[in-house]
Amino acid sequence: MDAALDHRQARIIALKDLVRTRERLRDNHILQIEQRALDKRNEQRIHALPVERRNELETHIDELMMARLREELECWKDTAPLLRELVTLTTFPFEYGSGLETDGGLP
């Protein structure tokens, strides 16, 4: 019984670490995308171009940013089952009938 509890706690810690790592990677990636977009938008060459060409470039930059954000969303779709498992493990740490419930535990 202690081994099952230790395994569950180890799994919770591993899942939390994975979620934190993915959040950090996502945040860094988003910051990089925003910085690149700002750099490109601030280039003087773009501002020196005719309005029509400038608008085309800005539209292209926006499309690239949206594509990268869609990639991020796809990454998070993979994380959703892990988050559900983490919530389940931390909200309901013991299955009913396991003998590990407390008096105030699950019905």
N, C-alpha and C positions, 0 to 999 in steps of 0.2 A: 504494500500500500504506500509506503514511503517512497519507493522507487517511482511509482506512478505520479505522485505529487511532485517529486523532484523533476521528473521529465516534463510535466505540465509547466512548472515554473521556468525551467530552462527554455521551453518553447515560447513562453510569453516574453522572456527577455530577448530571445533571438528575433521574434517578430517585431518587438518595439525597436530594436536596433536597426532592423531592415527598413522599417517605416521612417525612422529618423534619417537614415542614410539617403533614402529616396527623396525625402523632403529637401534635404540639403542639396542634393544633385539638381532637383527641379528648380529650387530657388536660384542656384548659381547659373543654371542654364538660362532661365528667364532673364536674369540680370545681364548676361552676356548678349542675349538677343536684343534687349532694349538698348544696350550700349552701342552695339553695332548699328542698329537702326538710327540712333541719334547721331552717331559719327557720320553715317552716310547722308543723313538729312542736312547736316551742318556743313558739308563740304561746299566750298565756294564755287566749285565747278558746276554743281547742280543749280545754284542760284543764278549763275551767269548764263544758263541755257535758256532758250525760248520757253515760254510758259507751257506750250503744248508738250514739249519733250520733258520738261521738269515734272509735269503731271503724270506722264507715262512712267517715269522713274519712281516717283512716290507711290504710284499704284503697285508697281512691281515689288517695291520694298514691303508694302502692306501685305501683299499676297505671300511673300516669303515668311513674314512674321506669323501670319495665320497658319501656314503650313507647319511651321515649327511648333506652334501651340497645339495643333492637331496631333502632332507626334507625341507631345507631352501628355495629352489626354489619353492616347492609346497606351502609354506607359502606365498611367494610373488605372486603366481598366484592369491591368494585370495585378495591380496592388489591391484592388477592391476585395477579392476573396481573402487575402491575408488580413486586411483590416477587419473584415467580418469575423474571422477566426479569433483575432486578438480581442475584439469586443466580447465575443462569446466566452472566451477563456477567462477574461478578467471580470465579466459580469456574473457569470455562473461558473465559479471555479470547480464545483463538485457536482457530478451528476446525482440525481435523486436515486437513492438506493445503494449508493456506494459505501455508505457507512461513514462518510467523511463530513456529512452535513452537521451544522450546528443547530442549536435549539431555535434560533431565529432564521434558519436557512430556508431553503426551498420548501414549498408545501409537499 
